[in-house]
C-alpha cells in the first residue's frame, strides 16, 4: 500500500498520475478477487476429497470387521 506521503506526491503530480494509481489498484483488486475465487474452489475440492476419505475409512472399518468375523468362523 502507499504511504500518505506517496499518495500526496501522486495527487500533486496531476490527474494522470491519480488515474494511473487507481488503475493499478483496480488491477490488484481484480487479481486478488481471482485468487480468492481460486482458493474457494480449492477449498471446495478439498472438502469433497475429505468426504470421500471419510466414506473410504468407513468402508475399511466394515471390511475389517467382516474379516475379523471370517477369521473367527475359520477357527
MODELLER restraints for C-alpha pairs under 7 A, 6 or more apart:
rsr = mdl.restraints
at = mdl.atoms
rsr.add(forms.Gaussian(group=physical.xy_distance, feature=features.Distance(at['CA:10:A'], at['CA:17:A']), mean=5.67, stdev=0.5))
rsr.add(forms.Gaussian(group=physical.xy_distance, feature=features.Distance(at['CA:10:A'], at['CA:18:A']), mean=6.00, stdev=0.5))
rsr.add(forms.Gaussian(group=physical.xy_distance, feature=features.Distance(at['CA:11:A'], at['CA:18:A']), mean=5.87, stdev=0.5))
